[in-house]
Amino acid sequence: MKDVPVFNNAQIELQVKKHIEFLSLVHPFLTDILSYHKECVEVRAISRKNNSARSFNFWRLDKTGIEKYTRFIKSINGKPYCVYYSLYTIDYNKRLIKSDGTPYSKGRINNRNALYTTTLGMDFDDISEDEHNEYLEILKSIGIDTIVINTGNGYQDLILLEDKVHDLNALKKFTNLLQTKGFKVDGSIIDPARVMRMPATFNCKNFDKTRSSYDPNKEWAIPAKLLKKTDKRLKYSEVMSALNKLPDKNTISPIQIDVSNLKTSDNNFINQDVASMDVPQESVYTISNVRDQYNMIDFDALPEAVRNMLIETKDGFRNSVLLFLVPFFKNKIGLSLDVLTDVLCIWGSRCNPPLSPDFIKSEVRRIYKYNYQGFGKYTGEMAGEFGNIDFGQYKRENKIIIQNRLFDLYSILSDTSVVIYLSMLLDQKLNDREVWTKKDLSQLTRMSERSIERNVKSLVLYKFVNKVNGNKRLGEEHIYQLNKFFKAKDGFTELGTALIDNILYNERNKLNKGEIKLYTYLCYVVGWSPEGECFMSRETIGKAIGKKESSISGLTSSLQKKKYIKKYLHYKNNVPHCSYILNY
């Protein structure tokens, strides 16, 4: 039985040195230790005993960073951890929320916080050394040199790039092109969230009880070794151009079958139908699920016609669909500019023929800035191709739009400030009011003018409200106006006019200020969930809205008593968790 070796301090120091040398090639920005970096790199350690993960973030390879990284490596020394690094850099400060309302782990690479890559990765599993060398010779013949790593289960080859490639579909294009040319690379290396195995570590997958190779009497760790280095760097366009010159091979490409939209009441029929298709056995695991590709939106909640567009748009419809989808996702779904761009870059890759990400990004920005308030033109030809859409369900007469930046500032805005702002939005919606004096706001919110004056300041500071100073000598009062303009990239949330009216003024069932702040925040986070559910800890919610964890329990109990939410206690690994379902 071969366990994971335990290194002494000198061996750990040598191991860290090898990691630093390697990372400086894969992510050269790390060597600029004097500059501020928005981006960072994730090094992720995954335990093969319990599938838990720990991450370390590198901003620069300076003394402090290396010392902290050394402590990180020491913490997993001698334990069955597989260590990986992110191919793409990360926007560490980008705050993201999953569809279930929980935040993404900070510093963990995902498809929405990735920035750029300076390396292309290939993963060859279960091939012989001779077969791998044949691929290296082909690459060498077209001027491509690689870093080579033996992973313990195959080989990973890396091409270093001169340029920072911000295209989040770059790996997908690269991998697909390699497969077209006959390279037996892993077809899953396509997304910017991809992590690759760190050399000078151990492949500990055989400690994983969920794997077929697991044997409790025969656990072992396999060294992952750096076999060959290179400092040759190429432009991304040069790599793709060189590969394109290779002849296509008559190999079986991964077959993509989408079963998510097949209409039948018999699931067994779907399975039998797919199983009976003439699909090579080894391709079954590559069946594409469109939902997974569009994991930043609720795909199933979209109209069937929109889903059809996202699955595939043929030549002749691409321009009209693009002009329709941008205002639709902006004005109905409330997607931020960044997320909308991500969605349409995926859409562009699924078009027939595909549209380039650079073209998509440029066009989305252009159309987005027109600030068109409708849903885009939907022609009879489009309806014939994709299906009809009931636009009546998307009318906004009974909705109030709240910019998402407000919720991002809930941790520092007072409860009173939030109530003032919501009251102004409601008054504008119901009464077409445009300006308010301090006295007007006092009457509207039933608060003292002193309280209004104290709490409206933050709304003015963060530009939710504009203040127009009156002439004191003429006895003019200051007036306040809602700022109608906000950054498009931040997105928005829609709440029902009746709901806002109810929580503010319903004498029987209205909420206090703290309850209003919490409930509207829950409305914001479940906006990503079609089921209207939120799975968040009290601690997470408390930090988000600027309250103690102990206060959240009381507030949620009060909201449940007033029938605004349903609150359930359940256990996960013997730890109690609460889930919240909104009734409105």
C-alpha positions as CSV (number, residue, x, y, z in Angstrom):
1,M,0.0,0.0,0.0
2,K,1.5,3.3,-1.1
3,D,0.3,6.4,0.7
4,V,0.9,10.0,-0.1
5,P,4.5,10.9,0.7
6,V,5.1,13.3,3.6
7,F,7.7,15.9,2.7
8,N,10.1,17.6,5.0
9,N,10.6,21.4,5.0
10,A,13.4,21.2,2.4
11,Q,11.3,19.1,0.1
12,I,8.3,21.4,0.4
13,E,10.5,24.4,-0.4
14,L,11.7,22.6,-3.5
15,Q,8.1,21.7,-4.4
16,V,6.9,25.3,-4.0
17,K,9.8,26.5,-6.1
18,K,8.7,24.2,-9.0
19,H,5.2,25.4,-8.7
20,I,6.3,29.1,-8.8
21,E,8.4,28.4,-11.9
22,F,5.5,26.7,-13.6
23,L,2.9,29.4,-12.7
24,S,5.2,32.1,-14.0
25,L,5.1,30.5,-17.4
26,V,1.4,29.8,-17.5
27,H,0.4,33.2,-15.9
28,P,3.2,35.6,-16.6
29,F,1.4,38.6,-15.0
30,L,2.2,37.0,-11.6
31,T,5.9,38.0,-12.1
32,D,5.0,41.7,-12.1
33,I,5.2,42.1,-8.4
34,L,5.1,45.9,-8.3
35,S,1.8,46.5,-10.1
36,Y,-1.8,46.3,-8.9
37,H,-3.6,43.4,-10.4
38,K,-7.4,43.1,-10.7
39,E,-7.0,39.5,-11.7
40,C,-5.7,36.5,-9.7
41,V,-5.2,32.8,-10.2
42,E,-6.8,30.0,-8.3
43,V,-4.8,27.0,-7.0
44,R,-7.4,24.4,-5.9
45,A,-6.7,21.4,-3.7
46,I,-9.4,18.7,-3.7
47,S,-9.4,16.0,-1.1
48,R,-10.0,12.6,-2.5
49,K,-11.1,11.3,0.9
50,N,-14.2,13.5,1.3
51,N,-14.4,15.5,-1.9
52,S,-13.9,18.8,0.0
53,A,-11.9,21.6,-1.7
54,R,-9.6,24.3,-0.5
55,S,-8.4,27.2,-2.7
56,F,-5.5,29.6,-2.7
57,N,-5.4,32.8,-4.8
58,F,-2.2,34.2,-6.3
59,W,-2.1,37.9,-7.3
60,R,1.7,38.1,-7.6
61,L,4.7,35.9,-7.0
62,D,6.2,38.2,-4.4
63,K,7.7,37.2,-1.0
64,T,4.5,37.5,0.9
65,G,2.5,35.5,-1.7
66,I,5.1,32.7,-1.8
67,E,5.2,32.5,2.0
68,K,1.4,32.2,2.2
69,Y,1.4,29.6,-0.6
70,T,4.0,27.6,1.2
71,R,1.8,27.5,4.3
72,F,-1.1,26.3,2.0
73,I,1.0,23.5,0.6
74,K,2.2,22.5,4.1
75,S,-1.5,22.2,5.2
76,I,-2.1,19.5,2.6
77,N,1.3,17.8,2.9
78,G,1.0,14.0,3.1
79,K,-2.8,14.0,2.5
80,P,-4.7,12.7,-0.5
81,Y,-5.2,16.0,-2.3
82,C,-5.2,16.6,-6.0
83,V,-3.9,20.0,-6.8
84,Y,-5.0,22.1,-9.8
85,Y,-4.6,25.6,-11.1
86,S,-7.0,27.8,-13.2
87,L,-6.2,28.3,-16.9
88,Y,-8.2,31.5,-16.8
89,T,-7.5,34.4,-14.5
90,I,-10.3,35.4,-12.1
91,D,-12.0,38.7,-11.3
92,Y,-11.8,38.2,-7.5
93,N,-14.1,41.1,-6.6
94,K,-17.0,40.1,-9.0
95,R,-20.0,39.3,-6.8
96,L,-22.1,36.6,-8.3
97,I,-25.2,34.7,-7.1
98,K,-26.2,31.2,-8.3
99,S,-29.7,30.3,-9.4
100,D,-30.5,28.9,-6.0
101,G,-29.8,32.3,-4.4
102,T,-26.4,31.3,-2.8
103,P,-23.3,33.3,-3.7
104,Y,-20.5,31.7,-5.7
105,S,-17.4,30.9,-3.6
106,K,-15.1,33.9,-3.7
107,G,-11.8,33.3,-5.4
108,R,-13.1,30.1,-7.1
109,I,-13.0,30.1,-10.9
110,N,-16.4,29.9,-12.6
111,N,-17.7,30.6,-16.1
112,R,-18.9,34.1,-15.0
113,N,-15.9,35.5,-13.1
114,A,-13.2,34.3,-15.6
115,L,-11.3,37.2,-17.3
116,Y,-8.7,35.9,-19.7
117,T,-6.1,33.2,-20.4
118,T,-2.5,33.2,-21.7
119,T,-2.4,29.4,-22.0
120,L,-4.2,26.7,-24.1
121,G,-4.5,23.3,-22.5
122,M,-4.9,19.8,-24.0
123,D,-5.7,16.7,-21.9
124,F,-4.8,13.3,-23.3
125,D,-6.2,10.5,-21.1
126,D,-5.2,6.8,-21.4
127,I,-2.9,7.0,-24.3
128,S,0.5,5.5,-24.8
129,E,3.8,7.4,-24.7
130,D,4.3,6.6,-28.4
131,E,0.9,7.9,-29.4
132,H,1.4,11.1,-27.4
133,N,4.8,11.6,-29.1
134,E,3.1,11.4,-32.5
135,Y,0.8,14.3,-31.5
136,L,3.8,16.3,-30.3
137,E,5.6,15.7,-33.7
138,I,2.5,16.9,-35.6
139,L,2.4,20.1,-33.4
140,K,6.1,20.6,-33.9
141,S,5.8,20.3,-37.6
142,I,3.5,23.4,-37.7
143,G,5.7,25.4,-35.3
144,I,3.9,24.7,-32.0
145,D,5.9,23.8,-28.9
146,T,4.3,22.7,-25.7
147,I,4.9,22.2,-22.0
148,V,4.3,18.5,-21.2
149,I,3.0,17.1,-17.9
150,N,2.5,13.5,-17.1
151,T,-0.6,13.5,-14.9
152,G,-0.4,9.9,-13.8
153,N,-3.3,9.0,-16.0
154,G,-2.1,10.5,-19.3
155,Y,-0.6,13.8,-20.5
156,Q,-1.5,17.4,-20.4
157,D,0.1,19.7,-22.9
158,L,0.1,23.5,-22.7
159,I,0.7,26.1,-25.4
160,L,1.9,29.4,-24.1
161,L,0.3,32.6,-25.6
162,E,1.7,36.0,-26.3
163,D,-1.7,37.7,-25.9
164,K,-4.3,37.8,-23.2
165,V,-7.3,36.0,-24.7
166,H,-10.5,37.4,-23.2
167,D,-12.7,35.2,-25.4
168,L,-14.4,32.8,-22.9
169,N,-15.1,30.4,-25.7
170,A,-11.4,30.2,-26.7
171,L,-10.8,26.7,-25.1
172,K,-14.0,25.4,-26.7
173,K,-12.9,26.5,-30.2
174,F,-9.4,25.1,-29.6
175,T,-10.5,21.7,-28.3
176,N,-13.1,21.4,-31.1
177,L,-10.5,22.2,-33.7
178,L,-8.1,19.6,-32.3
179,Q,-10.8,16.9,-32.4
180,T,-11.6,17.9,-36.0
181,K,-7.9,17.3,-36.8
182,G,-7.9,13.9,-35.2
183,F,-6.4,14.7,-31.8
184,K,-7.8,12.4,-29.1
185,V,-8.1,15.2,-26.5
186,D,-10.6,15.3,-23.7
187,G,-13.7,17.0,-25.1
188,S,-14.6,18.5,-21.7
189,I,-11.8,21.0,-21.8
190,I,-14.0,23.8,-23.2
191,D,-15.0,26.2,-20.5
192,P,-13.2,29.0,-18.7
193,A,-13.8,27.4,-15.3
194,R,-11.4,24.6,-16.3
195,V,-8.7,23.7,-13.9
196,M,-5.6,21.7,-14.9
197,R,-3.4,19.5,-12.8
198,M,-0.4,21.1,-11.1
199,P,3.0,19.4,-11.8
200,A,5.1,18.3,-8.8
201,T,2.0,17.1,-6.9
202,F,0.3,13.8,-6.6
203,N,-2.7,12.3,-8.5
204,C,-4.8,10.9,-5.7
205,K,-7.9,10.0,-7.5
206,N,-7.5,6.3,-6.5
207,F,-8.3,7.3,-3.0
208,D,-11.8,8.4,-4.1
209,K,-14.4,5.9,-3.0
210,T,-16.8,7.0,-5.8
211,R,-14.4,5.9,-8.5
212,S,-14.3,2.4,-10.0
213,S,-10.5,2.3,-9.5
214,Y,-10.9,2.6,-5.7
215,D,-9.6,-0.3,-3.7
216,P,-9.4,0.1,0.1
217,N,-6.6,-2.5,0.2
218,K,-4.6,-0.8,-2.6
219,E,-4.6,3.0,-2.4
220,W,-1.8,4.8,-4.0
221,A,-0.6,8.3,-5.0
222,I,0.9,8.8,-8.5
223,P,3.3,11.6,-9.0
224,A,2.4,14.3,-11.6
225,K,5.6,15.2,-13.3
226,L,6.7,18.1,-15.6
227,L,8.4,16.3,-18.5
228,K,9.2,19.2,-20.8
229,K,9.3,23.0,-20.5
230,T,9.2,25.7,-23.2
231,D,9.2,29.5,-23.0
232,K,8.0,29.8,-26.7
233,R,4.9,31.9,-26.9
234,L,2.5,32.3,-29.9
235,K,-0.4,34.4,-30.6
236,Y,-3.8,32.7,-30.2
237,S,-4.6,33.5,-33.9
238,E,-1.3,31.9,-35.0
239,V,-2.1,28.7,-33.1
240,M,-5.6,28.4,-34.6
241,S,-4.3,29.3,-38.1
242,A,-1.6,26.6,-37.9
243,L,-4.0,24.0,-36.7
244,N,-6.5,24.9,-39.4
245,K,-3.8,24.0,-42.0
246,L,-3.8,20.4,-40.8
247,P,-6.0,18.0,-42.8
248,D,-9.3,17.0,-41.2
249,K,-9.3,13.4,-40.0
250,N,-12.2,10.9,-40.4
251,T,-12.7,10.6,-36.7
252,I,-15.9,10.4,-34.9
253,S,-16.8,13.8,-33.4
254,P,-18.6,13.9,-30.1
255,I,-22.3,13.8,-30.9
256,Q,-24.5,16.4,-29.2
257,I,-28.0,15.3,-28.5
258,D,-30.3,17.6,-26.6
259,V,-33.1,15.7,-24.8
260,S,-34.2,18.6,-22.6
261,N,-37.0,19.8,-25.0
262,L,-38.4,16.4,-26.2
263,K,-42.1,16.4,-25.5
264,T,-43.4,13.1,-24.1
265,S,-45.1,11.8,-21.0
266,D,-43.0,8.7,-21.1
267,N,-39.5,9.2,-19.9
268,N,-38.6,5.6,-20.8
269,F,-39.5,6.4,-24.4
270,I,-37.0,9.2,-24.4
271,N,-34.3,6.9,-23.0
272,Q,-35.1,4.1,-25.4
273,D,-35.2,6.6,-28.3
274,V,-31.7,7.9,-27.5
275,A,-30.4,4.5,-26.8
276,S,-31.6,3.2,-30.2
277,M,-29.9,5.9,-32.2
278,D,-26.8,5.0,-34.2
279,V,-24.4,6.6,-31.7
280,P,-21.0,5.1,-30.9
281,Q,-20.9,3.8,-27.3
282,E,-18.0,6.0,-26.3
283,S,-19.9,9.2,-27.3
284,V,-22.8,8.7,-24.9
285,Y,-21.1,10.7,-22.1
286,T,-20.7,13.7,-24.4
287,I,-24.5,14.3,-24.8
288,S,-25.0,18.0,-24.5
289,N,-27.5,19.5,-22.1
290,V,-28.4,23.0,-23.2
291,R,-29.4,23.9,-19.6
292,D,-25.8,23.3,-18.5
293,Q,-24.4,25.6,-21.2
294,Y,-26.8,28.4,-20.2
295,N,-26.2,27.9,-16.5
296,M,-26.3,31.6,-15.8
297,I,-30.0,31.9,-16.6
298,D,-33.2,29.9,-15.8
299,F,-33.5,28.2,-19.2
300,D,-36.7,26.3,-18.5
301,A,-38.6,29.4,-17.5
302,L,-38.1,31.1,-20.9
303,P,-40.8,31.0,-23.6
304,E,-40.4,27.9,-25.8
305,A,-39.7,30.2,-28.8
306,V,-36.8,31.8,-27.0
307,R,-35.4,28.4,-25.9
308,N,-35.6,27.3,-29.6
309,M,-33.5,30.4,-30.6
310,L,-30.9,29.6,-27.9
311,I,-30.7,26.0,-29.0
312,E,-29.9,26.9,-32.6
313,T,-30.5,29.9,-34.9
314,K,-29.9,29.3,-38.6
315,D,-28.4,31.6,-41.2
316,G,-31.1,34.1,-42.3
317,F,-32.4,34.6,-38.8
318,R,-29.3,35.4,-36.8
319,N,-29.4,39.2,-37.1
320,S,-33.2,39.4,-36.4
321,V,-32.8,37.1,-33.4
322,L,-29.9,39.1,-32.0
323,L,-31.9,42.3,-32.3
324,F,-34.8,40.6,-30.5
325,L,-32.9,38.8,-27.7
326,V,-30.9,41.8,-26.5
327,P,-33.9,44.0,-25.5
328,F,-35.8,40.9,-24.4
329,F,-33.2,39.7,-21.9
330,K,-32.5,43.3,-20.8
331,N,-36.0,44.5,-20.3
332,K,-37.9,41.4,-19.3
333,I,-35.4,39.1,-17.6
334,G,-33.3,42.0,-16.2
335,L,-29.9,40.6,-17.1
336,S,-26.9,42.7,-16.6
337,L,-24.8,43.6,-19.6
338,D,-22.1,41.1,-18.6
339,V,-24.4,38.2,-18.1
340,L,-26.4,39.0,-21.3
341,T,-23.1,39.1,-23.2
342,D,-22.1,35.7,-21.8
343,V,-25.5,34.2,-22.8
344,L,-25.4,35.6,-26.4
345,C,-21.8,34.4,-26.8
346,I,-23.0,30.9,-26.1
347,W,-25.9,31.5,-28.5
348,G,-23.5,32.7,-31.2
349,S,-21.5,29.5,-30.8
350,R,-24.7,27.5,-31.4
351,C,-25.7,29.5,-34.5
352,N,-25.5,27.8,-37.8
353,P,-23.0,29.0,-39.0
354,P,-21.5,30.3,-35.7
355,L,-20.9,34.0,-34.9
356,S,-17.6,35.1,-33.4
357,P,-17.6,36.2,-29.7
358,D,-15.9,39.5,-30.7
359,F,-18.8,40.3,-33.1
360,I,-21.4,39.3,-30.4
361,K,-19.8,41.4,-27.8
362,S,-19.6,44.5,-30.0
363,E,-23.2,44.1,-31.2
364,V,-24.6,43.5,-27.8
365,R,-23.0,46.6,-26.4
366,R,-24.2,48.6,-29.4
367,I,-27.8,47.4,-29.1
368,Y,-27.9,47.6,-25.3
369,K,-26.9,51.3,-25.3
370,Y,-29.9,52.2,-27.4
371,N,-31.9,51.8,-24.2
372,Y,-34.9,50.5,-26.1
373,Q,-37.7,49.8,-23.7
374,G,-39.7,47.1,-25.5
375,F,-39.0,43.5,-26.4
376,G,-37.6,43.8,-29.9
377,K,-39.3,43.1,-33.2
378,Y,-40.8,39.7,-33.5
379,T,-41.8,39.0,-37.1
380,G,-44.2,36.4,-38.5
381,E,-41.2,34.7,-40.2
382,M,-39.6,34.3,-36.7
383,A,-42.8,33.0,-35.2
384,G,-42.9,30.4,-38.0
385,E,-39.3,29.3,-37.3
386,F,-39.3,29.4,-33.5
387,G,-42.9,29.5,-32.4
388,N,-45.3,32.1,-30.9
389,I,-44.7,34.2,-27.8
390,D,-47.4,35.6,-25.5
391,F,-46.1,39.1,-24.9
392,G,-49.0,39.9,-22.6
393,Q,-47.4,38.1,-19.7
394,Y,-44.4,40.5,-19.9
395,K,-46.2,43.8,-19.6
396,R,-44.9,46.1,-16.9
397,E,-47.9,48.1,-15.9
398,N,-48.0,46.4,-12.4
399,K,-44.2,46.2,-11.9
400,I,-41.7,48.5,-10.2
401,I,-38.1,48.3,-11.4
402,I,-35.4,48.4,-8.8
403,Q,-31.7,48.6,-9.9
404,N,-29.7,45.7,-8.5
405,R,-27.0,48.1,-7.2
406,L,-29.4,49.0,-4.4
407,F,-29.4,45.4,-3.0
408,D,-25.6,45.3,-3.3
409,L,-25.5,48.3,-0.9
410,Y,-28.0,46.9,1.6
411,S,-25.1,46.1,4.0
412,I,-24.4,49.8,4.4
413,L,-27.8,51.5,3.7
414,S,-30.0,52.0,6.7
415,D,-33.5,50.3,6.9
416,T,-35.0,53.8,6.8
417,S,-33.2,54.8,3.7
418,V,-34.5,51.6,1.9
419,V,-38.1,52.4,3.0
420,I,-37.8,56.0,1.8
421,Y,-36.5,54.9,-1.6
422,L,-39.2,52.2,-2.1
423,S,-41.9,54.8,-1.0
424,M,-40.7,57.2,-3.7
425,L,-40.7,54.5,-6.3
426,L,-44.3,53.5,-5.4
427,D,-45.5,57.1,-5.3
428,Q,-44.0,57.8,-8.7
429,K,-45.7,54.6,-10.1
430,L,-49.1,55.2,-8.7
431,N,-49.3,59.0,-8.8
432,D,-46.9,60.0,-11.5
433,R,-45.0,62.1,-9.0
434,E,-41.6,63.4,-10.0
435,V,-40.4,65.7,-7.2
436,W,-40.7,65.6,-3.4
437,T,-39.8,68.1,-0.6
438,K,-38.7,67.0,2.8
439,K,-42.2,67.5,4.1
440,D,-43.7,65.5,1.2
441,L,-41.4,62.6,2.1
442,S,-42.3,62.9,5.8
443,Q,-46.0,62.6,5.0
444,L,-45.4,59.8,2.5
445,T,-43.4,57.6,4.9
446,R,-45.0,58.8,8.2
447,M,-41.6,59.6,9.5
448,S,-40.3,62.8,11.0
449,E,-38.6,65.4,8.8
450,R,-35.5,65.0,10.9
451,S,-35.4,61.3,10.1
452,I,-35.9,62.0,6.4
453,E,-33.1,64.5,6.3
454,R,-30.7,62.1,8.1
455,N,-31.5,59.0,6.0
456,V,-32.0,60.5,2.5
457,K,-28.3,61.6,2.5
458,S,-27.1,58.1,1.7
459,L,-29.6,57.8,-1.2
460,V,-28.2,61.1,-2.6
461,L,-24.6,60.0,-1.9
462,Y,-25.0,56.8,-3.9
463,K,-27.0,58.6,-6.7
464,F,-30.3,56.8,-6.2
465,V,-31.9,60.2,-5.5
466,N,-31.0,63.6,-6.9
467,K,-31.1,66.6,-4.6
468,V,-31.9,70.1,-6.0
469,N,-31.0,72.8,-3.6
470,G,-33.6,75.6,-3.2
471,N,-32.7,79.3,-2.8
472,K,-32.8,79.9,1.0
473,R,-33.1,83.7,0.6
474,L,-36.3,83.2,-1.4
475,G,-37.5,80.6,1.1
476,E,-37.3,77.8,-1.4
477,E,-37.2,74.2,-0.1
478,H,-34.8,71.6,-1.3
479,I,-36.4,69.1,-3.6
480,Y,-35.6,65.4,-4.3
481,Q,-36.0,63.4,-7.5
482,L,-35.5,59.8,-8.3
483,N,-32.4,59.2,-10.5
484,K,-33.9,57.5,-13.6
485,F,-30.5,56.5,-14.9
486,F,-28.3,53.7,-13.7
487,K,-25.5,51.6,-15.0
488,A,-26.9,49.0,-17.5
489,K,-24.3,46.4,-16.5
490,D,-25.8,46.2,-12.9
491,G,-29.2,44.8,-14.1
492,F,-32.5,45.2,-12.2
493,T,-35.1,43.4,-10.3
494,E,-38.9,43.7,-10.8
495,L,-41.3,43.7,-7.8
496,G,-45.1,43.9,-8.0
497,T,-46.6,47.3,-7.4
498,A,-49.2,45.7,-5.1
499,L,-46.5,43.9,-3.2
500,I,-44.6,47.2,-2.4
501,D,-47.9,48.9,-1.5
502,N,-48.8,46.0,0.8
503,I,-45.5,45.8,2.7
504,L,-45.4,49.6,3.2
505,Y,-49.1,50.6,3.9
506,N,-51.3,47.5,4.6
507,E,-52.4,48.3,8.2
508,R,-53.2,44.6,8.9
509,N,-50.1,43.0,7.3
510,K,-47.5,45.7,6.7
511,L,-43.9,45.1,7.6
512,N,-41.5,47.0,9.8
513,K,-38.4,48.6,8.3
514,G,-36.1,45.7,9.1
515,E,-38.6,43.2,7.7
516,I,-39.0,45.2,4.5
517,K,-35.2,45.3,4.0
518,L,-34.9,41.5,4.5
519,Y,-38.0,40.6,2.4
520,T,-37.0,42.7,-0.6
521,Y,-33.5,41.3,-0.4
522,L,-34.9,37.8,-0.5
523,C,-37.0,38.8,-3.5
524,Y,-33.8,39.9,-5.2
525,V,-31.9,36.7,-4.6
526,V,-34.8,34.4,-5.5
527,G,-35.2,36.3,-8.7
528,W,-32.6,33.8,-10.0
529,S,-34.8,30.8,-8.9
530,P,-37.9,29.8,-10.8
531,E,-39.2,28.0,-7.7
532,G,-39.0,31.2,-5.6
533,E,-36.7,29.5,-3.2
534,C,-33.6,30.7,-1.4
535,F,-31.0,28.6,0.3
536,M,-28.7,30.8,2.4
537,S,-27.3,30.8,5.9
538,R,-28.5,33.4,8.4
539,E,-24.9,34.5,8.6
540,T,-24.7,35.1,4.8
541,I,-28.0,37.0,4.8
542,G,-27.0,39.0,7.8
543,K,-23.8,40.2,6.2
544,A,-25.7,41.1,3.0
545,I,-28.2,43.4,4.7
546,G,-26.0,44.7,7.5
547,K,-27.6,42.8,10.4
548,K,-26.5,40.4,13.1
549,E,-27.1,36.7,12.5
550,S,-29.3,36.5,15.6
551,S,-31.6,39.2,14.1
552,I,-32.2,37.2,10.9
553,S,-33.9,34.4,12.8
554,G,-36.4,36.7,14.4
555,L,-37.1,38.6,11.2
556,T,-37.7,35.4,9.2
557,S,-40.0,34.1,11.9
558,S,-42.0,37.3,11.8
559,L,-42.2,37.2,8.0
560,Q,-43.5,33.6,8.3
561,K,-46.0,34.6,10.9
562,K,-47.3,37.4,8.6
563,K,-47.4,34.8,5.8
564,Y,-44.8,36.4,3.5
565,I,-42.5,33.4,3.5
566,K,-42.5,29.7,4.4
567,K,-39.5,28.8,6.5
568,Y,-38.2,25.2,6.7
569,L,-35.5,23.7,8.9
570,H,-33.6,20.8,7.5
571,Y,-30.2,19.1,8.2
572,K,-27.2,18.5,6.0
573,N,-24.4,16.5,7.5
574,N,-26.1,16.9,10.8
575,V,-25.8,20.7,10.5
576,P,-29.1,22.7,10.6
577,H,-30.0,24.8,7.6
578,C,-33.0,27.0,6.8
579,S,-34.7,27.3,3.4
580,Y,-37.1,30.1,2.6
581,I,-39.9,30.1,0.0
582,L,-41.6,33.4,-0.8
583,N,-45.4,33.5,-1.0
584,Y,-45.6,36.6,-3.1
